[in-house]
């Protein structure tokens, strides 16, 4: 069976991420949810916190594994034996950006990208917006899994 990598920062994981995890787990033998580690970027949650949240939300899917990576995603895919990158798309703007990246990744290593369009109820959800709304005192419980919501409230 094939292995796919679903990469992201997952800072924090949202219901949109969870939807992609669920759908990818039904399509592939193994899905590696890979939280990127980029020390130059400021994150709300440290990598170990993101891994803990992802492990919790992915628990219902036995073929999903949580990991981290640094450097080029395609090199990580090659090391994991994954031939497919899974990307969720919320809008045409996401598609324009991700298509170029998919073409570049394929040209570099032959790794393909599969796009999963978001479900309409998740189309407006992003980790950045969730953090901003929460920082300003807004309610975000409907945008993130319950365990993530609890950690977000603790962090703030």
C-alpha positions as CSV (number, residue, x, y, z in Angstrom):
1,X,0.0,0.0,0.0
2,X,1.1,3.5,-0.7
3,X,2.4,6.1,1.8
4,X,1.5,9.7,1.7
5,X,2.7,12.7,3.7
6,X,0.4,15.5,4.9
7,X,2.8,18.3,5.8
8,X,2.0,21.5,7.7
9,X,2.8,23.7,10.6
10,X,-0.4,22.7,12.4
11,X,-0.1,25.7,14.8
12,X,-2.7,24.8,16.0
13,X,-4.4,21.8,14.2
14,X,-7.8,22.8,13.0
15,X,-11.0,21.0,12.0
16,X,-9.9,21.5,8.4
17,X,-6.6,19.6,9.2
18,X,-8.6,16.9,10.9
19,X,-10.8,16.5,7.8
20,X,-7.8,16.1,5.5
21,X,-6.3,13.5,7.9
22,X,-9.5,11.5,7.9
23,X,-10.0,11.6,4.1
24,X,-6.3,10.9,3.4
25,X,-6.3,7.9,5.8
26,X,-9.2,6.4,3.8
27,X,-7.2,6.8,0.5
28,X,-3.7,5.6,1.5
29,X,-2.2,2.7,3.3
30,X,-0.2,5.0,5.6
31,X,-0.4,8.7,6.1
32,X,2.4,10.6,7.9
33,X,1.2,13.9,9.3
34,X,4.5,15.8,9.4
35,X,4.8,19.0,11.4
36,X,7.4,21.2,9.9
37,X,10.2,22.5,12.1
38,X,11.5,25.9,11.0
39,X,13.4,27.6,13.7
40,X,13.3,31.0,11.9
41,X,9.5,31.1,12.3
42,X,7.7,32.2,15.5
43,X,5.1,29.7,16.5
44,X,2.5,29.8,19.3
45,X,3.0,26.1,20.0
46,X,6.4,24.3,20.2
47,X,6.9,21.3,18.0
48,X,6.3,18.9,20.9
49,X,3.0,20.5,21.7
50,X,1.9,20.3,18.1
51,X,2.9,16.7,18.0
52,X,0.9,16.0,21.1
53,X,-2.2,17.7,19.7
54,X,-1.8,15.9,16.3
55,X,-1.4,12.6,18.1
56,X,-4.6,13.1,20.0
57,X,-6.7,14.2,17.0
58,X,-5.3,11.4,14.7
59,X,-5.9,8.6,17.3
60,X,-9.0,7.3,15.6
61,X,-7.0,6.5,12.4
62,X,-4.7,3.5,12.9
63,X,-2.8,4.1,9.6
64,X,-1.8,7.7,10.6
65,X,1.6,8.4,12.0
66,X,2.7,11.7,13.4
67,X,6.2,13.0,12.8
68,X,8.3,16.1,12.3
69,X,10.6,17.2,9.6
70,X,13.2,19.9,8.8
71,X,14.5,20.9,5.4
72,X,13.1,20.0,2.1
73,X,9.7,18.2,2.2
74,X,10.6,16.1,-0.8
75,X,13.7,14.8,0.8
76,X,11.7,13.8,3.9
77,X,9.2,12.0,1.6
78,X,12.1,10.2,-0.1
79,X,13.5,9.1,3.3
80,X,10.0,7.9,4.4
81,X,9.3,6.0,1.1
82,X,6.3,8.2,0.5
83,X,5.4,8.9,-3.2
84,X,2.6,11.4,-2.5
85,X,2.2,14.7,-0.7
86,X,-1.4,15.5,0.4
87,X,-2.4,19.1,0.5
88,X,-5.8,20.6,1.5
89,X,-7.1,23.5,-0.6
90,X,-9.4,26.2,0.7
91,X,-9.5,28.5,-2.2
92,X,-8.2,29.3,-5.7
93,X,-5.4,31.3,-4.1
94,X,-4.3,28.1,-2.3
95,X,-4.4,26.2,-5.6
96,X,-2.3,28.7,-7.4
97,X,0.4,28.6,-4.8
98,X,0.3,24.8,-4.2
99,X,0.2,23.9,-7.9
100,X,3.6,25.6,-8.4
101,X,5.0,23.9,-5.4
102,X,3.6,20.5,-6.5
103,X,5.2,21.0,-10.0
104,X,8.5,21.9,-8.5
105,X,8.5,19.0,-6.0
106,X,7.7,16.6,-8.9
107,X,10.4,18.0,-11.0
108,X,12.9,17.6,-8.2
109,X,12.1,14.1,-7.0
110,X,9.1,12.6,-8.8
111,X,6.9,12.9,-5.7
112,X,3.3,13.7,-6.7
113,X,0.9,15.9,-4.9
114,X,-2.8,15.1,-4.3
115,X,-5.1,18.0,-3.6
116,X,-8.1,17.6,-1.3
117,X,-10.6,20.5,-1.6
118,X,-11.9,21.6,1.7
119,X,-15.4,20.9,2.8
120,X,-17.4,24.1,2.8
121,X,-17.7,24.2,6.6
122,X,-13.9,24.4,6.8
123,X,-13.2,26.7,3.9
124,X,-12.6,29.8,6.0
125,X,-10.6,28.2,8.8
126,X,-6.9,28.7,9.1
127,X,-4.5,28.3,12.0
128,X,-3.5,31.9,11.7
129,X,-7.1,33.2,11.9
130,X,-7.9,30.8,14.8
131,X,-4.9,32.2,16.8
132,X,-5.8,35.8,16.0
133,X,-9.4,35.4,17.0
134,X,-8.5,33.6,20.2
135,X,-5.9,36.3,21.1
136,X,-8.5,39.0,20.7
137,X,-11.0,37.1,23.0
138,X,-13.2,35.6,20.3
139,X,-14.7,32.1,20.5
140,X,-12.9,29.5,18.3
141,X,-14.3,26.2,19.8
142,X,-16.1,25.4,16.6
143,X,-13.0,25.7,14.5
144,X,-10.7,23.3,16.4
145,X,-11.0,19.9,18.0
146,X,-11.9,20.0,21.8
147,X,-8.4,19.0,23.0
148,X,-6.8,21.7,20.8
149,X,-9.2,24.3,22.1
150,X,-8.3,23.5,25.7
151,X,-4.6,23.8,24.9
152,X,-5.2,27.0,23.1
153,X,-7.0,28.5,26.0
154,X,-4.2,27.4,28.3
155,X,-1.6,29.0,26.1
156,X,-3.5,32.3,26.1
